Amino acid sequence: MSYRVALIGAGIISRNHLNAMKQMTALQAVAVADIDEIRGRKVGKEYGIAYYDNYREMILKERPDIAILALPHFLHEECAVWCANQGCHLLLEKPMALNIQQCDAILEAVKAAGVKLMVGHTQHYWPANIQAKALIESGELGRLIAIHDTRHVYYFSDHRPDWFLDREKAGGGIMMNLGAHSIDKIQWLTGSRITKVKAALSYEGTRGNVEGSGCLFLETTTGVTGIVVQSGYKGVPKDETELIFDRAMVKLISAKGVWINREGQYVMLESQDNIDPFELQFRDLLQAIEQNTETDSSGEYARSVIAALEAVYRSNETGVEQRVGTE
Ligand SMILES: NC(=O)c1ccc[n+]([C@@H]2O[C@H](COP(=O)([O-])OP(=O)(O)OC[C@H]3O[C@@H](n4cnc5c(N)ncnc54)[C@H](O)[C@@H]3O)[C@@H](O)[C@H]2O)c1
């Protein structure tokens, strides 16, 4: 069986989805919608699919099985609820929405419509991350004590679309966008949920009104502690996760591989299949649709990332540690 897929948003991430679909006979991209006509038409032409300037018109006309939502964060709720009501299964890009109220509205619509919702937490599908998770679960290196996740990337470059730097539209800055990946990575690797957060953010970006750096101290349900350090200011780019076990250290670079240090020297683990994470993500969604199960990145799970992010911003505002809301 082949599923018809429509893409909403022809921006930066759209090609990752379209390229992955090209590799999969089970998926057929049929159309793309974007309010930016030049961008939308360009993507449509490149992938040989129809272009629409209005996503509702596209969904009503094309009646896709699956809608991929790759939109600015403030549009996630409105678009996900509407597409679920039309009976589409959803692959909604991360972060799920601006706040947990919006997540709940999406979850309610998805439940009422009986469709599947996957949120694009791609960390679950990077081969190196899968290897690191298997190492933790094997117990081979002892007990995992802590995770130290570092991300430095120039966040205020001219190439970044304006909405990312507008708090109303993005929900926050580097933490909302890339911190969502770090929080997800820590929760998913450890099979836990973040329970408490102490955060300090800085707002010194050259554009917009969002935070440009942050340092988080996180506690989890399994007792593993996490430190997340992100800087969006100019400097040396870095995207690295250290796993501190009681018998070894592991360095994880999601897009590159895993290194183990048992006696003072890092040795790279032989890499497994190098499958495109976006393809693995689609496979998980298809399995959930066909077997009526949940994906590894369900709406309920993605809501927990938003709850932790809410605690991040509350902690920064109040200056004190915050519990992550579960209600
Ligand atoms: N999973 C990942 O690793 C990853 C990586 C990058 C981005 N993302 C996420 O993907 C989403 C999109 O990010 P992006 O970098 O592609 O942003 P982008 O700004 O490049 O693309 C968004 C597109 O949506 C279009 N758009 C805006 N309003 C619209 C509307 N009403 N109808 C149709 N189109 C509309 C814009 O014109 C733009 O082309 C965000 O949620 C982002 O956090 C995820």
PDBQT file of the ligand as one rigid body, heavy atoms in Angstrom, charges set to zero:
ROOT
HETATM    1  N1  LIG A 401      13.525  17.813  13.249  1.00  0.00    +0.000 N 
HETATM    2  C1  LIG A 401      14.522  18.648  13.048  1.00  0.00    +0.000 C 
HETATM    3  O1  LIG A 401      15.689  18.323  13.200  1.00  0.00    +0.000 OA
HETATM    4  C2  LIG A 401      14.176  20.049  12.610  1.00  0.00    +0.000 A 
HETATM    5  C3  LIG A 401      15.131  20.842  11.941  1.00  0.00    +0.000 A 
HETATM    6  C4  LIG A 401      14.748  22.115  11.505  1.00  0.00    +0.000 A 
HETATM    7  C5  LIG A 401      13.468  22.592  11.770  1.00  0.00    +0.000 A 
HETATM    8  N2  LIG A 401      12.589  21.814  12.463  1.00  0.00    +0.000 N 
HETATM    9  C6  LIG A 401      11.232  22.296  12.775  1.00  0.00    +0.000 C 
HETATM   10  O2  LIG A 401      10.474  22.332  11.550  1.00  0.00    +0.000 OA
HETATM   11  C7  LIG A 401       9.541  23.419  11.579  1.00  0.00    +0.000 C 
HETATM   12  C8  LIG A 401       9.800  24.324  10.386  1.00  0.00    +0.000 C 
HETATM   13  O3  LIG A 401      11.112  24.818  10.485  1.00  0.00    +0.000 OA
HETATM   14  P1  LIG A 401      11.921  25.360   9.205  1.00  0.00    +0.000 P 
HETATM   15  O4  LIG A 401      13.333  25.515   9.650  1.00  0.00    +0.000 OA
HETATM   16  O5  LIG A 401      11.621  24.553   8.004  1.00  0.00    +0.000 OA
HETATM   17  O6  LIG A 401      11.265  26.820   9.094  1.00  0.00    +0.000 OA
HETATM   18  P2  LIG A 401      11.123  27.753   7.781  1.00  0.00    +0.000 P 
HETATM   19  O7  LIG A 401      10.806  29.104   8.237  1.00  0.00    +0.000 OA
HETATM   20  O8  LIG A 401      12.300  27.527   6.900  1.00  0.00    +0.000 OA
HETATM   21  O9  LIG A 401       9.863  27.076   7.041  1.00  0.00    +0.000 OA
HETATM   22  C9  LIG A 401       8.543  27.328   7.451  1.00  0.00    +0.000 C 
HETATM   23  C10 LIG A 401       7.732  27.539   6.194  1.00  0.00    +0.000 C 
HETATM   24  O10 LIG A 401       6.341  27.668   6.569  1.00  0.00    +0.000 OA
HETATM   25  C11 LIG A 401       5.749  28.607   5.674  1.00  0.00    +0.000 C 
HETATM   26  N3  LIG A 401       4.493  29.104   6.233  1.00  0.00    +0.000 N 
HETATM   27  C12 LIG A 401       4.290  30.039   7.180  1.00  0.00    +0.000 A 
HETATM   28  N4  LIG A 401       2.974  30.197   7.425  1.00  0.00    +0.000 NA
HETATM   29  C13 LIG A 401       2.324  29.319   6.611  1.00  0.00    +0.000 A 
HETATM   30  C14 LIG A 401       0.960  28.985   6.395  1.00  0.00    +0.000 A 
HETATM   31  N5  LIG A 401      -0.019  29.585   7.069  1.00  0.00    +0.000 N 
HETATM   32  N6  LIG A 401       0.658  28.032   5.480  1.00  0.00    +0.000 NA
HETATM   33  C15 LIG A 401       1.639  27.413   4.780  1.00  0.00    +0.000 A 
HETATM   34  N7  LIG A 401       2.967  27.689   4.940  1.00  0.00    +0.000 NA
HETATM   35  C16 LIG A 401       3.290  28.635   5.837  1.00  0.00    +0.000 A 
HETATM   36  C17 LIG A 401       6.832  29.688   5.538  1.00  0.00    +0.000 C 
HETATM   37  O11 LIG A 401       6.592  30.500   4.399  1.00  0.00    +0.000 OA
HETATM   38  C18 LIG A 401       8.091  28.825   5.450  1.00  0.00    +0.000 C 
HETATM   39  O12 LIG A 401       8.438  28.510   4.105  1.00  0.00    +0.000 OA
HETATM   40  C19 LIG A 401       9.726  24.063  12.945  1.00  0.00    +0.000 C 
HETATM   41  O13 LIG A 401       8.827  23.480  13.845  1.00  0.00    +0.000 OA
HETATM   42  C20 LIG A 401      11.157  23.717  13.319  1.00  0.00    +0.000 C 
HETATM   43  O14 LIG A 401      11.421  23.743  14.723  1.00  0.00    +0.000 OA
HETATM   44  C21 LIG A 401      12.913  20.549  12.851  1.00  0.00    +0.000 A 
ENDROOT
TORSDOF 0
